[in-house]
Amino acid sequence: MQQPIPAFPIPLRKGEAEPVLELQPLLHRVYDRARFEWAIDDQQPLSPKLSNHDWAWLQVLLDRSFTLLKDIVHCCKQLIEILNSVEGFVTSKCMTFELTKLPEVAI
């Protein structure tokens, strides 16, 4: 679970270069296009259950993702403040950016 699926060469005819099949990006694309995130009930316990080692790895991964999300929201808020401070920029586009529309990220 912690390691990406390894790529492997596809044997062709003798003398032809073997293309490498990258399964991990393919798996991600299938997951995204099939919209499995809508079909998976993340309120249910995981099956099979994760080992303690895998739980620790997952917690680190989630913590890093959460930190990245907080940084992105902070940068977006700063950008909105800058855009709103540029006279004529926002009004010429007939729109207003609102800080309240960005998600609050608890620390």
C-alpha positions as CSV (number, residue, x, y, z in Angstrom):
1,M,0.0,0.0,0.0
2,Q,2.8,2.4,0.8
3,Q,4.7,1.7,-2.4
4,P,3.6,2.6,-5.9
5,I,2.7,-0.3,-8.2
6,P,6.0,-0.9,-10.1
7,A,6.2,-0.3,-13.9
8,F,7.2,-3.2,-16.0
9,P,8.3,-3.7,-19.6
10,I,6.0,-5.2,-22.2
11,P,7.8,-7.8,-24.3
12,L,7.4,-7.4,-28.1
13,R,9.1,-9.0,-31.0
14,K,12.8,-9.7,-30.9
15,G,14.8,-6.6,-31.6
16,E,12.0,-4.1,-30.8
17,A,12.3,-1.8,-27.8
18,E,10.0,-2.9,-24.9
19,P,7.7,-0.1,-23.8
20,V,7.3,0.3,-20.1
21,L,3.8,0.1,-18.7
22,E,3.2,2.4,-15.8
23,L,0.3,0.9,-13.8
24,Q,0.1,3.5,-10.9
25,P,-0.9,6.5,-13.1
26,L,-3.3,4.2,-15.0
27,L,-4.9,3.1,-11.7
28,H,-5.3,6.8,-10.6
29,R,-6.9,7.7,-13.9
30,V,-9.4,4.8,-13.8
31,Y,-10.2,5.7,-10.2
32,D,-10.8,9.4,-11.1
33,R,-12.7,8.8,-14.3
34,A,-14.9,6.1,-12.7
35,R,-15.6,8.5,-9.8
36,F,-15.1,5.8,-7.2
37,E,-14.9,8.5,-4.5
38,W,-18.7,8.8,-4.9
39,A,-19.3,5.1,-4.5
40,I,-17.0,4.5,-1.5
41,D,-18.6,5.1,1.9
42,D,-15.7,6.5,3.9
43,Q,-17.7,6.3,7.1
44,Q,-17.4,2.5,7.1
45,P,-14.4,0.7,8.6
46,L,-11.7,-0.2,6.2
47,S,-11.7,-3.7,4.9
48,P,-9.2,-5.3,5.1
49,K,-8.1,-3.5,8.3
50,L,-4.8,-1.6,8.2
51,S,-1.9,-2.8,10.2
52,N,-0.5,-0.4,12.9
53,H,2.4,0.4,10.6
54,D,0.0,1.3,7.7
55,W,-2.1,3.4,10.0
56,A,1.0,5.4,11.1
57,W,2.0,5.9,7.5
58,L,-1.5,7.0,6.6
59,Q,-1.6,9.5,9.4
60,V,1.7,11.1,8.2
61,L,0.3,11.2,4.7
62,L,-2.9,12.9,5.9
63,D,-1.0,15.4,8.1
64,R,1.1,16.4,5.1
65,S,-2.0,16.7,2.9
66,F,-3.7,18.9,5.5
67,T,-0.6,21.1,5.9
68,L,-0.5,21.5,2.1
69,L,-4.3,22.4,2.0
70,K,-3.8,25.0,4.7
71,D,-0.9,26.6,2.7
72,I,-3.0,26.6,-0.5
73,V,-5.9,28.3,1.3
74,H,-3.6,30.9,2.9
75,C,-2.0,31.7,-0.5
76,C,-5.4,32.0,-2.1
77,K,-6.6,34.4,0.5
78,Q,-3.4,36.5,0.0
79,L,-4.0,36.5,-3.7
80,I,-7.6,37.6,-3.3
81,E,-6.5,40.5,-1.0
82,I,-3.9,41.6,-3.6
83,L,-6.5,41.4,-6.4
84,N,-9.0,43.3,-4.4
85,S,-6.5,46.0,-3.6
86,V,-5.6,46.7,-7.3
87,E,-7.9,49.6,-8.2
88,G,-10.0,48.9,-11.2
89,F,-8.9,45.3,-11.6
90,V,-11.9,43.7,-9.9
91,T,-14.5,46.3,-10.9
92,S,-13.5,46.2,-14.5
93,K,-14.2,42.5,-14.5
94,C,-17.6,43.1,-12.9
95,M,-16.8,40.7,-10.1
96,T,-15.8,40.7,-6.5
97,F,-13.7,38.2,-4.8
98,E,-14.8,37.3,-1.3
99,L,-12.5,35.9,1.4
100,T,-15.6,34.3,3.1
101,K,-16.0,31.9,0.1
102,L,-12.7,30.1,0.9
103,P,-12.9,27.2,3.3
104,E,-11.8,27.8,6.8
105,V,-9.1,25.3,7.7
106,A,-8.7,24.6,11.4
107,I,-5.2,24.4,12.9
